[in-house]
Amino acid sequence: MSFREFLHQVPFLRLLLPLTLGTVLAEFFLLPDYLIFIFIAFAFVGLCLFQLIPVFRKSYAYFYVFGLFIFLLIFSFGQFRVNQINSAMQLYNTDSISSFKGKLKRSPDEKANSLACVIELDAVNKRGVWERERVLVLLYLAKDSLSRSLKFGDQILVSSKLNRVRNSGNPNEFDYATYLKHQSILYSSYASGNQWCITERDEGVSLKGLALGWREKLLRIYKRTGLKDEAYEILAALTLGAREEVSDDVKQVWTSAGATHVLAVSGLHVGIIFGIMQFLFSFMKGSKIGRILRAVILIMSLWLYALLTGLSPSVMRAACMFSILALGLAINRKGTIYNSLSVSAFLLLIIDPYVLFQVGFQFSYLAVVSIVFFQPKFEDLFQFHSFIPRWSWKLFTVSVAAQIGTFPLAVFYFHQFPTYFFLSNFVIIPFAGLLIYGSVFLLIFSEVNVLSKALSFLLQHFVEWIHWLIYQIQALPGSLLEKITFSPFQVILIYAFIIGLTVCIWWNRRRVVHFSLVCLIALKLTSLSALFLNPSTEMVVFNAHKHTVVCLRDRQQLFVLSDTILNEKMKTRLIYPYAMARGVKHYQYDTLKENDWRVIDDQFIAVLGTSALGASVSDLPLDYIILRNNAYKREEHLLAPVSGVIIRDGSNYRVSTNGLKADIWDTQKLGAYMAEFSYD
């Protein structure tokens, strides 16, 4: 089947492509509103003229013109929707906002030093006047009994400033500001215990509140029937999407084994429900009315499950995708799976264009498309007559097919790859369904004491056994490849290589193999370029909140100096992204003295934590002076000219540096300081 024939069988893909392109380009090259309206008007007029002029309408040779007008119209609409969403997120004159009130969109997430919650504003107070606003804000609250009691739907009043979310300015850091923007959040705030109050408690009357209330009741049933420890955590996450119940140790084990996707209710779990219900009502597919009734039952089952899991965005997205797939199966048309996927993606992008940049959306669709396309072809490579070999081979091909579509993005986002993913799937995929069945029976018979205790006992030991198997898989040598990185361009090259190789093999287009080879060579060149374009030695003073972190890199060797022993979270957030981008292979860590001195590539560096050396730093013959922990608190100590660069890091209090004569770099305002010393 040629690509043109494929497009005829999947007509909605032709609409999805321009919408996706318009959304992606709007992220980098946002057109002004007037230009978008000109494009839309031009496309609309062109379509009208095409229909009115007979020579165009009746001649097949001009149909490509009609297609171009449709493409331009939908492309422009994609740009328009991004503009519309961006405008809806904006607040104006935020400096004049002294307080605000709003409603919690989800229960708070506990962080190291605060509780983070997303609220939807109802109004903001600007110079004593309340104005209505409808934007999302990320609010950090000091930990206390009141903040811990908050739940979805509660109304709160906050007396605090709103600040635009900004990144820390560290090299190769996670772009948190853009991540929040794709969640429709541009502003954040912090409030201590005396800066906010609850104005109204949620009574659970909304659909979302009702769903979360049901989920809390189901979690209490799990605990009441005797589930505990890892079994409770895994079942709570796997069946009800309560990932917050899972401990860090369990997450780490399942991540290393390549099974962490099971702990977040998403496409896999909704797909299991879809498959179960499809099998139970397979007897209804013989007639048209039966197929329609089956589709209605399937859709109701999917959304009931979504309701029980708290209507999380990932579950709603998966339920939408499988609902449209159920409708497509009811129509019983060839090519309906790809078309149904295109329809669901198109509708989701219309509702929220930024869903395209969410990891869950990308993984869900890439995994499903990859499985639908590759798995049958892989399965046909070998034929087995016995059930167990045939089932094992099919499960293996599903795992490999899913990885083909998702591994470039997995490495790009998470910088690691579980090498024994197929072993984990042999454990997870067949048993996930059994765990869901068992959990359903436990919830149904929870009031029958003897039966619920027996089911709880079986589930407890069954989940513990599964967790033990997952632990053994992640304990195998080389189970997790870590600290690997792909740039966005490299991800594009890898997908281009996969597509080219696929076309070459399955459509017998031999010429395309040259395209794949070019992509492979370009991928290798981009990897090598990092070694030659980056300086061989350099220094980085990170913007680390309340801490001092300095990196001295000598080619592939990295010396990390810090005021405390860095935990793995700080290394992952600060050190590893920079080190991976520079091709670092070896790490050394050292704790700074109160006043420390280092030399790299004939550059003299002082890290000063006290002002005991004198009233001024101008007498020190140094190239770089890093002030930490509020050294030289009086600004006049920094006014004298110095030969080197003065750097104030994130461990210092914020001070005004306006008008200072000294060459000062404040990492809290300007981000990390980077000094390049030499190139090979």
N, C-alpha and C positions, 0 to 999 in steps of 0.2 A: 504494500500500500504506500503510495507516494504521500509527501507532506500535504499536497493540495487536496488529495482525497481525504486525508485525515482532518483537515480544516473543514471540509464539507460535512463530515460526521460530527465534528465538535464545533458548531457555529458560535457558541458563546465564547470560545477561546479567542476568536477574532475581536470580540468586544473587550475581553479582559486584558489583552496585550496593550492596547493604547491607554487604557485606564491605569495600568501598572506603570507604564512608561511616563505618563503625565505626573503620577504621584512621586515616582523616584526623582525625576528631574526637578520637581518643585522643591524637593529637599535641598537641592544644591543651587538651582537657578530659578528662583521664584519670580514669575512674570507679574508685572503690575496688573491691577484689575482691569484697567481700560483696554490693555492689549489682549487680555483673555476674552473680554466681551467682543472685541473686534474679531478674533478668531472664531468664536462661537457664532457670531452673526454671519460671518463669511461662509462658514460651513453650512449653516442653516439655509441661507439664501441659495448656495450651490445645490443643496439637496432638493430644494423646491424647484429650481430651474431644471434640474435633471429630470424631475417627474413631469414637468410641464412641457418640455420640448420633446416631441415624439422621436426625433432622430437619435437622441441620447437614450431615451427610455427603451426603445425597441431593439437597439443594436447591442449585441453582447460585447462587441469590441470596446465599448465605452464604460463597461461595468467597473473597470478598475478606478475610473474617476469617481464613481459613486462610493466605492470602498475608501478612497482617499478622503472624501468629505466626511464619511462616518468616522474614520480614524481621527481626523482633525477635531471633530466635534467632541468625541469621547476623551481624547487627549486633553483638550482645553477644559472639559468638565472636571477632569482629575486635578488640574492645576487650580481650578476655581474652588473645589472642595477643600484643598489644602489651605488656600487663602482664607476660606471661611472659618475653618477650624482654628487657624492661627489668630484671627481677629477675635474669636470667642474666648481665647485664653488670655488675652491681654488685659492688664489693669493700667490705668493712667494716673499720673500724679501719686505714685505710691508713697512718696516722702510725706505727703499730707495725711496718710492713713495712720490713726493712732490706735484703733481697735477694730475688731471685726467679729462677726458671728456666723455660724454655719452648722452643718450637720455632718456627722461622721459617715464616710462612705464605706468603711470597713473597720473591724476591731483593730486596736493598736498593735503594732509589732514591737516587741521588746528588743532594744539595742543595748549596747554596753553601758551607756550612761543616761539613757532616756527612753521614752516610749514614742514611737513614730506613728502618726495617724494621718490619713488623707481626709480632708474635710471639703465639702462643697459650700462655698460662701453663700449666705443669704443677703448680707449687707456689709458695707464697710463704713466706718466713721471717719469722715474727712472734715477736720476743723469743726467738730461739733455737729455736723449734719450727716445723717445716715442716708447712704445711697445704695440702691439694690444692685447686686452683682451676682453673677453665676459663673464662678471659676473654681477650679480645684487648687488647693493649697496643701503643701506638705508641712505638717505641724509637729514639732518635737516638744514633748512635755516632760517636765521633771518627774522622776519616779516617786510615787506615793500611793497610798491606798485608794485615793479618789481617781487618779489617772488609770490605775489598773482596773477599776470597775467600769470603765467606759466600754461601750459596745456600739455596733452598727446602729445608726439612726439617732443617737443622742445629739441633742442640740447644745452647743457650748458658746460662751462669750469669752473672747480673748482680748486682753489689753497688751498689745505688742506690735512691733513694726513688721511689715512684710518686706522681704528682700528677694531680689531676683536670684534664682539658683545659678551658681557658677561653679566651675571645676576648680580644683586646687592649683592647676597650672604645672603639674608634674609631668615629666616626659613619658609619653606612651601610656598615660593613665587611662582608666576606664572613663568614657565620656558620660559622666553621670547626668550632666545638664541635658544632653540630648536624649538620654534614656528617659528622664522624667518628662521631657517635652513630648515624647511619643506616648506618654501616659496622660497627656493633656495637662501637665503640671509645669508651671513656670516660676512659681514663688514658694518660698518657705519661711518659717518663723519658729522661734523658740519661746516658750513660756514657762516660767517657774510656777511653783504651787500657788502663789498669791496673785498671779496675773491672769487667771482664768477661772471660770465657774460653769457648772452645768445649769442650763436654763430649762431644759425639758428632757425627760427620759423617753426613749423609744418604747412604744407598747407592742411592737411587732406586727403592726397592721399592714405594712407594705409587703409586697411579694418577696422582696429580698430579705426583709426582717423575718417574715414567716419561714423562709427557707433556712436562714441561719438558726432560727429557734429550733426547727426540726433537727438540724444537724447537731446542735448542742444536746438535745434530748437523746439522740442516737448514740452520741459519744458517752453520755452518762450510763446508758444501757450497757455499753461495752465494759465500762469499769465495774458496774454493779454485778455483772454476771461473772466477773473474775478474771478478765483479761488484764495483763499487766506487763510492764517492762517493754522489751523489744516487740513482743507480739501485739500489745495494744498500740504502740507507736506505728508499726507497719500497717496494721489493719485500719487504723484511723486515717492514715494517709492514703492507702490504696483504695479503700472503699468510699470514703467520705471527703477526701481531699483536704484533710486536716494536717497539712504538712508541717504546721507550726508545732505539732505534738512530737515530731521526730527529733531525737537528740543528734548532736553533731557527730558523735561516734558512729551511729547507724548510717547517717548520710554519707560519711566518708567511706565506709565499707561498701555501700551500694554504688557509690560513684566510681570507686576504683574497679569494681567488677562490671561497670557498664550497665547497671540496672537502675540507676537513679530515676529514670523516666517513669518507672512504675510507682514511685512515691509521690507523684504529682498527678492527680486525676486529670486526664486529658483525652487525646484521641484514642489511645490504646484501650482505656477503660470503657469509653463510650462505644468503641468498636466491638468490645466483648459483649456489651449489652445488646448492641445491634445484631451481632451474630447469633446470640442466644434466642432473641425474639424472632429473628428471621427463620431459624431452624424450627422453633416451636410452631410457627404458623406457616410453614412451608406448604402444608396441604391446601392453602388458599390461593396458590399462585396459578391454578389451572384456568381460571376464568378472569375476565376483566374486572368484574365486580369484586371477586375475591382478592385480586391484586390491590385494588383501591382500599378495601377494608384492611388488608394486611398493612398497607402503607400508613393508614390512620393509626393502627395499633402500635406500629413501630415508632412513629413520631411521638405519640403520647407517652410511650415507655421511655424514650430518650429524654424528653423534657421533664418527666417525673424524676428520673435519675438526676438530671441537672438540678432540679429543685432540692433533692435530698442532699446534694453535695454543696449547697449554699450558693448556687448560681455564680460560680467563679467564672471569670472571662474565658479561661481556657476550655472549660466544660461547655459553656454556651457556644463558643466557636465550633467545637467538635460536634455538638448537638445540631447546630445549624447545618454543618457540612453533611452529616449523615441523614438529616431530615430531607434535604434536597436529593441526596442519593436514593433515599427510599421512594421519593416521588418519581425519580427517574426510572427506578426498577419497576414501578407500577405502570409506567408508560410502555415499558418493555421494548425499548429501541436500542439498536446497535450503537455502540460508542457512548452509551449513556453515562458511564462512570466518569470519563474525562469531562463530559459536558456538565454533569452534575457538580463536579469539583469546580469547574469554571464558573458556574452560576453562583455557588455558595461564596467563592472568593470575590466575585464581582459585587455581590450584595454587601458583604462585609466591608469592602473597600469604599463603597458608596456611603455606608453608615459612618465609618471611621477610617479615613485614609491612612492614619498612622499605625493601624493594625498591621500594615505591610512590614513595618520595621520591628515588630515584636517577635522575639525568638520563638515563642510557642506557635505562632501563625506560620512562620517559615518552616519550622521542623515538621509540623502537622502535614502541611500540603506536600512538601518535598518527600517525606517518608511515604505517604499514601501513593503519590504519583509514581515514585520509584518502585514500590512494591507491585503496584498494578501493572507496570510495564515490564520490569525485569524478572519478577518471580516466576511467571509461567514459562518464560524462555529458559531460565536456569533449571526449572523443574523438568523440562523436556530433555535436558541433556542426558539424564540417566533415568531408566525405567526400572522400578522395583515392583515385584509381585507380592511380596510379604508386607503386612501392615506396618510393622515396626520400622524396617528400613525406609519404606515409602514415607511414613509420617516424619521420621527423623530428617530425611533429605528435604522434605517440604519445609520443615521448620528452619533448617539451615539456610535454605534459599531465601526464605522470608527475611531472616536476619541480615544476610549479605545484601539483599536488594535494598533494604531500608538504610543500611550503612552507606551504600553507593550514593544515595541522594542526600544524606545528612552529614557525612564525616567532614567535608570541607568546612561547613558552618560550625560543626562541633569544635573543631580545632581552632577556628577563628575566634569563637566566643570564649571557650574554656581552656584553650592551650594544653589540652591533654587528649589522649585517645586510649580507651580500654581495649587491649589486644584480644582478650578472651570474651568479647561481647556475645559471641555465638553460644558459648557455654552458659552464660548467664541467661540467655533467652531460652535455652533448653529447660532451665529451671523455672523461669518466670512466666513465660507465655502459657504453657499448659496449666500451671498451678494458680495463676492469677484468676482465671475463671472459677476454679474450685473454691478459692478464698472468697470470691464475691458471692457464689452460691451459698457457702457456709455462713457468711455474714448475714445474708438475707434470711436464712432459716433461723439464725440466732435472734435477729430482731423480731421476727414473726412470733417465735415461741418464747420470748423473753419473760413473759409472765408465768410460764409453766416452769416451776422451779427446777424439777429434776431434769427435764429435757434441756433447759437453758444451761444448767451446770455441765451437763454431758457435752453439749455442743461447744461450750466455752473451753472445756478441758481439751477436746480434740483440736480446736482452732489454736489454742495456746501452744501445744506441742508441735502442731503442724507448721505453724509460722516460725517457731524456734528452729525447727529442722531446716526450713527453707533459708532462714538467716544464716545458719551454720554452713549450708552449701555455698551461699553467696560469699561468706567469709573465706571459705577454702579457695574459691576461685580467685578472689582478690589477693590471696596470699601466695599465689603461684608466681614464680620468677618472671619479671617483665610484664606483669599484669597491666600496668598503667604507664604509658609513655607521657612524661610530663615536660613542661617548659618548652613546648613546641609552638610555633607561631606562624600564622599566615597573614599577609596583608590583604586588604580588600581586593587589590588587583590580582594577587595570587589566587584568591578564591574564585574570581571570574575565570582565570586561566584554567584552573582545575576543572570547573564545570564545562568550560568550552572543550577541554580535552576529552572529558567523559562523553559529551554529546557527539563530538566528532568521531570518536572510536565506536560509539553505538551505531551511528549512521553507517559507518564503514562496514561493520560486521553484519548487522541485521538487514540493511538495505542494499548491501553489496556495492556501495559507492566507494570504489578504490581510491579515487582522487582525494577524498576527504581525509585519508590517512596522512596526507602531507600537512593539512591544517592541524591535525592532532599533534604531529611532530613539532610543528612551529610553536604550538602552545607549550609543549613539554620543554623545548629549548628556552623559550622565554621565561618559563617558571624557574629553570635552573639559573638563568642569567640574573633574574631579580634576586635570587637568594645570594648569589656571589657578589652582587653590587653592594650589599650591606657591608661586606668586609672591606671594600675599597673606598666607598664614599664616606663612611664614618671615620672620624679621627681615631688614631691609634691610642692616644691617651687623652683623658678628659676628667673633669671634676663636675659633680652634680651636688648641689645643696638643695635637698628636697624641702617642700613646704609641708611639713608634718605637724599637725596640731599638737601643741604642748610638748613636742619632742624635737631632738636634733638628730638628723640622719644625713650623713655625707657619704657619697660614693666616689672613690678614686679608681678609674678604670685604666688598666694597662693592657691593651689589646683584648684578649679573651679572659683576662684575670680581673676580678672585681674585688676591691677592698671596701668593705662597708663599715663605717664608723658611726656609732650611735651612742646616745646618753644612757641607754638601757638595752637589755637583751631583747631583741626583736622577736615577737611571737610570729607564728606562721601567717596570721591574718595581715599583719603589717608588711611582712615580706611579700605576700601575694599582691597587696594593694600598691606598694611603693616600689620595691626592688625588682621583682621578677618581670613586670611589663617592660621596664627600661632595659634590663639585662638581656631578655630574649630578643628584643629589637636590635641589640648591639652584638649578638652572637656570643655572649659570655658563656664560658664552659666551667669556670672554676670560681668559687666564692670563698672569701675569707671575712670573718666578722671580728670586730674589736670594739671594746667599750672605751669611750673617751674619758680622759682625765679631766679634772676641773679646768685646767689650761693645757691644751694639747698642741703639738707641733708636728707637722708632716711635710715631706718633700716628695714631689713627683715631677719628673721631667724638668728638673732645675727650678721648679716653682715652689716657693716657700709659703706654707699655709699655716695659719694659727687659728685654733678654735678656742675662743676665750669664754670662760664661764664666770669670771669674777673681774672686778675692777681694781683688784689689789695691786696690779702691775703699775698703776700710775693713773693720773687724772686724765690723760689723753693717750690715744692710740697712735698719734702722729709720729712718735719717736720709734716705733717698731719698724724695722727694715723688712717688711713682708710684702709678698705679692697679693695675698688674699687674707682678709681678716674676717672670720666668722664669729659673730657675737651671738651667744646663746644664754638662755636662762636669766634674762634681764641684766646682763653685764652692761656696764656704763649706762645706768638708768637716766642720768641727766643728759639732755640733748646737747648741751654746750660742749660736752666731752667729744662730740663727733663733729664739731664745727671746723676744726683745724684741718688744713689740707694734708692728705696722706698720699704716699706713692702707690699704695695698693688699693684694691677694691674692698669696701666694707660691705658685709652681707649680714643682715639680721634675719634669723630663721624663725620658724613657727613656735619655738619655745619661749619667745619673748612676748611681753605685753604689747598690745598695739599702741603705737605712738605716732604723732604727726611728724612727717619727714619733709614737710614743705619748707623750702628755702634753705635746706642744709647745703653747705658748700662741699662737704665731703661726698665722695662717690659712693652712695649707699644704695644697696639693693635690698628691698624689704620683700621677703618671699610671701608674706601674708597678703601683700597687695599686688605683687608682680608675678607671683608664681616661682617655681624652682629656678635657681641660678645655675647656668651651665657654662663652663669654661673649656674651650677646646685648646689643647696644648700642641699636638703634633699629628702629622699624617705620615703613614708609611710610604 
